[in-house]
Each structure stands twice: as structure tokens, then as C-alpha cells.
Amino acid sequence: MSFQAQNILSSISRITILCKELPIIISHGSKRCKIYEVLTGPEGENAWHTFNQQFDALFGEDCRDEEGRLHHIHRGEYGTDKVIKYLSTMDLSSLPLDLVDIKLNWLKEELEFLS
């Protein structure tokens, strides 16, 4: 396994831990929250297109408030648990790992701030 793939797996592991440690002040998601809607929406033409499109819709620069905080973070089955489940099913061999790493870091940094 390449160093980049190991780094991605480490990031996913860290994201998983951080999601489980989110404070109770972070609301629970519902089937109407952005995370659930995006991750259960239509897939792209390939794995990278799907991942890129979904992560940009949820955690991209335009998904931040005036203070730079992401506003689509919710706990529970329809929130961060859904993100964890999605990340655990990704086939890293079909993705550009350098770009995946950047996008995962957006989420990881926000979760570290919130925890």
C-alpha cells in the first residue's frame, strides 16, 4: 500500500474517532439534512466524480459561514455516521489520492475544531 493510501486511511480513522466525539451541542441530522440528501443522491459518472461532487457540496469553501466554520455538520445516523459509512466503502484504488487527502483534511480540521 502506498504512503498516500496509508495517509488517507489514517485520516479516515481520525475522522471516525472525531465524529464519535462530537459534543452534544452539535445537532442530530435528519433525512432532510444536507449530509443525508447529498450522500443518498445520484452518483456521478465514476467514483472520483461522485466523491468530489459530494465532498464539495458538503464541505467545500462555499459551505462555510462568516467565521469559516462548516455549517453542514450533524451527528448521528443521518449525519456524521452516514459520512463514516460512506468513507468506509470507498475504493481508494480508483481515486486520485492527493485530491482525496485535501478534501478529507477539510472535514478533519472542522471536526477537530468542534471536538
Residue pairs with C-beta under 8 A, 6 or more apart in sequence:
1 9
2 97
4 97
4 98
4 101
5 92
5 97
7 97
7 101
8 92
8 97
8 100
8 101
8 104
9 92
11 101
11 104
11 105
11 108
12 87
12 88
12 104
14 108
15 83
15 84
15 87
15 104
15 107
15 108
15 111
16 84
16 87
16 88
18 108
18 111
18 112
18 114
18 115
19 75
19 80
19 81
19 83
19 84
19 111
21 115
22 73
22 75
22 80
22 111
22 114
22 115
23 114
23 115
26 73
26 74
26 75
26 114
27 74
27 75
28 74
28 75
28 76
28 78
28 79
29 35
29 36
29 74
29 75
29 76
29 77
29 78
29 79
29 80
29 82
30 36
30 74
30 78
31 37
31 78
33 72
33 74
33 78
33 79
34 57
34 58
34 72
35 58
35 72
35 73
35 74
35 78
35 79
35 80
35 82
35 83
36 78
36 79
36 82
38 54
38 57
38 58
39 54
39 58
39 82
39 83
39 86
40 82
41 54
43 50
44 50
44 52
44 53
46 94
47 90
47 91
47 94
47 95
48 94
48 95
48 96
48 99
51 90
51 95
51 100
51 103
52 99
52 103
54 86
55 103
55 106
55 107
56 103
57 63
58 70
58 72
58 83
59 70
59 72
59 103
59 106
59 107
59 110
60 106
63 70
63 71
63 72
64 70
64 71
65 71
69 110
69 113
70 106
70 107
70 110
73 79
73 80
73 110
73 111
73 114
74 80
75 81
80 111
83 107
87 104
90 100
92 100
